[in-house]
Structures are given as C-alpha cells and as structure tokens.
Amino acid sequence: MLRVGSKAACMACRNLVSTNMGVRFRVPLQKLHPLSRAIHHRYSGNSNPQRAPHRTAARYFTSMSRLPMRPPKPPPGSGGRSYQQQRGFWVARLAARLLKLRYILLGSAVGGGYTAKKTYDEWKDMLPDFSEYNWVIPDFVWELSEQIDFDKLAKALPEMEEIAKLLPDLDKIGENFTFLKSLVSSETSGDPPLKATDSSSAATQDTSDKQYKKSSDKEKIDQLQEDLLRTQLKYQRMLERLEKENKELRKVVLQKDDKGIHQRKVKKSLIDLYSEVLDILSDYDSNYNTQDHLPRVVVVGDQSAGKTSVLEMIAQARIFPRGSGEMMTRSPVKVTLSEGPHHVAMFKDSGREFDLTKEEDLAALRHEIELRMRKSVREGQTVSTETISLSVKGPGIQRMVLVDLPGVISTVTAGMASDTKETIFSISKAYMQNPNAIILCIQDGSVDAERSIVTDLVSQMDPQGKRTIFVLTKVDLAEKNLASPSRIQQIVEGKLFPMKALGYFAVVTGKGSSGESIDSIKDYEEDFFQNSRLLRDGMLKAHQVTTKNLSLAVSDCFWKMVRESVEQQADVFKASRFNLETEWKNNYPRLRELDRNELYEKAKNEILDEVISLSQVTPQHWESILQKKLWERVSTHVIENIYLPAAQTMDSGTFNTTVDIKLKQWTDKQLPHKALEVAWETLQEEFARFMAEYKGKDQDDIFDKLKEAVKDESIKRHKWNERAMDSLRVIQHNALEDRSITDKPQWDAAIQFMEETLQSRLKDTESVIRDMVGPDWKQRWWNWKNRTPEQHIRNETKNELERLLKLHDDHTAYLANDEVTTVRKNLEGRGVEVDPVLIKDTWHQLYRRHFLQNALSHCNLCKRGFYYYQRHFVDSELECNDVVLFWRIQRMLVITANTLRQQLTNTEVRRLEKNVKEVLDDFGEDMERKSHLITGRRVQLAEDLKKVREIQEKLEAFIEALHKEK
C-alpha cells in the first residue's frame, strides 16, 4: 500500500490523469521514487523494470476500485474478538484509500492546467504579430476615452420621459386628421362637415348649431396649427442643445488632434486644399483663354443691403469694417470657412492669427482689412479688382468659400470716381458669369422691392435660377413697416420678382447696432421668428428662416456644385498644360523651364560672384588705377593754383613759401575729399567692369536690366566711411611736408613725372591756341578750310604778342595797361579792331606756352642737379625747387593710393558686397519690381507652366481627398 503524500502516489496520479485526458507523459522508471518502483513490480507482476512503467498506477487504482465496501461476515466458530480486529483493519484501510482521492483531484487539476496552458501557448504562437499595427488606433483615442466622463455625458442626454413629452399626442393628431379629412370631403361633396350617427337628429339641427360648429371647427384648426408650431419649436431647441454639446465634444477632439498627442502628420482639410487652388487662380493670367470655372459662393447685393452682416453670421464673427451708409467693401474679399478647434482668422500672405474670441483681435482684423482695401485701390479710383484672401476657422462653421463683392450702387456720389458704378458692375459680372458659381443674392427687406438693382443683374447672369439663392434681410423691419405681410410671402415664394432661385431665405442680422455680438444677434433672430406671425400664419416655412439654415443650405449647394464640376475643370487645366509644354519645346528646346523666381535666384548668384571677384583684384592694379585717376583729378589744381603762381615769383625762397602755404590749404580743404571721390568712382568702375566681363561669358541677356538696377541701387546706398577722411588728411599732410629725396632714382622719377606733366600741359595749351587762331596755311591748303573773322583777329593779335615776348623773354605773367594799349594801336594800324579783353585772353595762353617751354628746358638742366641738391650747394643758375615740388606731389599720390587701396580691400569692398546682398534681398521680396526687371515671353511662359502644373496637382489632390470623403 502506498504511503500518503509519497512522490510515487503523486506521480501515479499524474500519469493516470494524463492518460485519461488523451495526453501521454512517458516518465522514465529510473526517475521514480524507489517506493514507487517497488509498487510497480508488485502490482504489475512485471519483473522487468523497463516494461510498461506507465501502467503501474492505473492497475493499482483499478484494484482499489474492486475492494469490498462492507467487511465480510466472520466464519462460524470464530471468536468475536478476531472479527472486531478484522473489521477495524478494513475500516482503517478504507479510510486511508478514501483520503487519497484528494491527490487524484489535485493531480487532475495540475495536469489539466498544464495541458491547457500548453495548448494556449501553441495557438498563440500560430497567430501573427500585431504589434506593428498599433499606429492604426491613435493614442489620443485611448486618452480621450479615459478623460470623457460617460456618466456625465449620459446625464446630459435627455431622458426618455422628456423625449416622450416632446412627442405629439398621437391620438389627438389622429382625431385632428380625421376632422380635417371630413372637412375636406364635406367641402368637395357639399355634405355637412360632421355626419351624425342618427340621420333624423341631424336633419332637425337648426342654423345656430351649424354656425356654432363652424366656429368650433375654425378654433380646432387654429389649435392644431399652434400645436404643430409648438412641437416644431421644441424639436428645434432640442436639436440646438444637442448640436451645442456635439460642438463641444468636437472641439475637445480637435484640440487633442491639434496638440499632436498621437504624433502623426497633420493633413490639410478638404476646404483648405480647395482654397489654395482658388488663391493660385486669382493670380493666374493665361493667354490661352483658360478661364476659372471652379465653384465659389459669390455674395452680391445692393449697397447697405446687409451682405456683410450675413457673411459675419455665417462666419460667426464680426470681422468686416463697418460704416453708416458709406461704401466699406472696396475690393473682393475671399473668405474660406472651415472647422477647427479655435475660432481664428488668418490672411493668405501673413502668418498672424487673429483670435476671434477677443475684441482687440477683432478690432485689429477689421483695421487690417480696411487698410488692405484702401491700399489695393489705385489713385483716382474708388474700388479695386484685387482680391483679399482670408481664412476663418472655428467649431461648428460650415465649410465653403465665399467672395464678398462691393455693393451695387445706382448713383455715383461725391468723392467717388466717375466710373465706380460701371466698375462694380463689371466686377460682379466677372464673378457671376462663372457657370459653376453659386450666387447669394442679398435683398434688403426694409425697402421697397422695386428699388433693388441687384435682382435684375442676377436675372441676367442666371436667368433660370439654377445656381442662385435669394436672401431677404432685415425681415423684422419689413414686418414692422409693411402694411401687407403677404408681400413678404410673395418675395420668399419667388412670385414678386421675375428672378428665379434655387431657394429663398429670410434672416434677421441684428438691430442695426455695430456693437452687437454674434450670440446676441442669434438670440434676437430666434426670438423674433418664434414670435413672428409670418411663421405662425404659415407665410414662412421653418426651413426658410435663420442664418443657420441658410449656411447649411449654401454649404450643401456649394459642395454639390464642387463634386459635379471639379473633375471637368481638372481636364481643362490638363489640356492647357499640354499646350504650354508644346510651345516651350518648340521655342526653347535647350533651356530649362525656370520661372521668374528661379531666374532671379540664378541672377542673384551671378551678381554675388561678380562682387566677390572684386576681392581678387591685385594690390598693384588697385594702386595704379587710383594713382592715375587721382592725378587726373588734381593735376589742374596743382599746375594752375600751386605750381604756376609759385614758379612765376622768380625767387627760390618765395617759391618754397608759396608752395608750402598752398599745399597746406589744399590738404586741409580739398585733397581728402577728392581722394575719396576717386576711390569711390574707381570701385564703381571696377564693379561695372567685372559685370561687363561676366556678361560676355555666355551670359543670359535676360538679366541685363536686373544687374543694371542692382548696380545703381547698391552704389546709391553705399556711403564711404567718414572716419577715413581724417586719417587720410593726416597721411597726405605728412607726405607733402617731406622734401627729402634720398637717391638718384627718386630724383630721376621726379624729373620724369615733371616732364610728362609739363609736356601734357604744353600740348593742351597749343591745342587751345590752334582753336583760337584757326587753321594755318597748310591746313587751309590741304583741307580747304578758312579762318573765321574772329579767328583772323585772334591770329593777328597772337602775332603781335609773340613779337612782344621775343623782345622781353623774362616778361611777367600779366600785361601792363600801356602794353595792352600799344598792342591795340598796332593792330588798329593794320586795320584790325580788337577788344582789350581779347588781347589779355590771347596773352594768357601765349605766356603759358612760353612758360611751359622754358620749364621743360629747365627740367632737362636739372637732370644733373641731384649732386648739388644732395650737398646743398647754392647755384643760382640751377635751382631745382620745382623738381622737389613734383617729387612731393608724386610721393603723396603713391602714399594716398596705397592708403585708399587698403581701405578698399579691407572695408569698402565688403560693405559694397553687403549692400548688393541687401538690394538683392529687397528686390526678391518686391514681386512688382521683379516682374518689371525680369520680363519676356520666355519668362511668362515658364510662369504659366508652373502655375498650371501647380493648379493641376492641387486639383488632383483635392479630387482624391474628395473621393475619400465620399
């Protein structure tokens, strides 16, 4: 017998349970407990320990099931004592075996649990791994489900008792309908309204009873109408409450989405995609007659009819500027309405968001719209055709695109342009002639319908009324002022005007105060229609009133028109793209399709490369150009105002004193300014030279106008560093004070510089003299030229003055009065009348030539004078002070050129490059200037291609999103 709690018993239970469940666990016999193996050999009768070890426990427990439950009777003759011992033995044995049943149950539970777990693991391993698809369900859904209080939401919903109360009494309605049916049948058949059950009693009713019944029938009809209206209003309030709660929930969801909890890419809404297409089309001007026929809601109406107020009610914000009776809408305003978590507005070309829940942002938005309108109006005009694009987002706003047009006027008033009326008509027709545009015709209900102008205009553009929605505004004033309310019924039923429409609506947009809020206007509108007899008497239907029903109807009509026409318009732009691409391939097969912005970037890079090339100019080139140009600028002053006055003193001390004084004055006042002017002009010329060189290297001539404008504007903006003038003045002053010539090459260079300068001046002087006296005898003979009378007089005067110079070789620079008189008398003796002023002018040029010739001769003598100058010998015949003067001038030119070159390369070239970049950036932001500077058919064709492709791509993306939304 097994011991209770032994390992063999547990193992035997395990094998038995596993065998009975259809799962065999073959356990090696060697791993069993020794007592378990002994039991196996005993009860199985198997001497081989390896034979059928798994049947041991089964046989053992099978033998247990055959044990007798009652002890056998003792044999006769045996004593009672032995019987009691045998009975006690069987009782103990039975109790021990019954206690082992718990091990059977425990083993069954353990084995079954293990088998079930193994089967579950195998089944789980067979399933695919879904962890990669967790992104399908965004995280914000789980977070939102945890945050939403469903108990609170359930409490917010109406109870069944409340809904039951809102439902009409079906029995009462049945009775009323039975009554109406009998009433109609009696009118058609001539029978009385109600048949009595007893024919004899009905025949005996008198006339008073009939009248009483008729009055009671009328009261029942009125009561029925009131019950129906009351029930309808109850449903309307209930729907508004549910929509408000739904709006709050949608706002919570959109805010979660807006915060990016689930970290996914935010896609543009359907209406935003469509609005982008319309924005591109507003700027698109094609030469292939590709018209814009995409749907949009065009808001037209007479001036002050309430167009803007209707638009604001649809947008749920007071966003437009207001005025009392004056024209406020001066240009078309495209408003894209869409749903979003926050009530905001934004312009197409601006990143600023206006919070429409704050009054200061609303005021700023209205001010910005008014500024943009006034800016778009050209001088001398009242209205503009430029479109202002605005987007408005907010919870519960219907998705659509509306265009608010200037109000139609009948008379041009003071302060308006003479063509204002015709311009407004042309703008309105341009938008309404689009066959897919929805016309929202606004009519003022407070004035006589015969005074309206817009209805005739709309009838011309849409005679069948297939895309027109008529809106009657200011119904509260109309009901108050009109003596016949049925006239309003005729208007909204389309019987008063010849104009036809898809639908007719009546709205109230406030009491006329500019300070009213949207919520107060909504409440006023709802209260008015609830108490209005127009709705109570059945003149207006419930779906025809309130701006909310209007916005729903306009939105549905808009999207229906979009779905019907957008694919056709996409095909039109596809054909236009094909035509443009064909023209480009035929005319510009080897050029890339670069639009104006891309061409501007290319030109910008080329100009910057040209500016950078200035830094590669060698110092020697800069200094040679600066030195040459500076001497050209100051040489006249040096010769005429410094050298000649000092040289005519005929005294060495006086010469040096005069030169020092004049050089000091010149350095303090004029020389630094002249030097900086020369440097700035040199920088401009080098900049222009590099741009001209780049132009010759297979450059595109389409950039010529742009480069010229950039160059002029950059030079105009460039200002030389003012602090450089003071330092330059000191350097020049020190250079001119130095009189020491240290070696013979410097002396020879000064003499050469002096000779070149004097020869140049002598050549100029001789040219002046030739012009004064006219051609000589050789020129007259070969070229058949004659002297003029004035030239003849000049020539005679020249001859007389030359004789005077031959007699007085050391004559001073000026003629004395008696000398002038003598010359004049000598000329009169030869029959030549001459003026004294002419004599002095002629003498000035002759003496100048005489002086320069003597100075050149003296310069040749000074070539050997360096020895005397170095040893400070005083030789009156060889005084070379003029050579020292030219050495000082030459050294000043070299030092000034070097200083200016350093300033150019270190500072001014970089500043010029910075100015060029700023000019290019400014030009890049000015689209009007870019359009003026980069022009041509090639540019326009590339622009059209780019826009058509962009329109087609965005239309295809919109169509794809539209199909997905379906």
Summary of the structure (lengths in Angstrom):
residues: 966
radius of gyration: 56.2
end to end distance: 80.2
largest distance: 209.7
contacts: 2712
relative contact order: 0.06
helix: 67%
strand: 5%
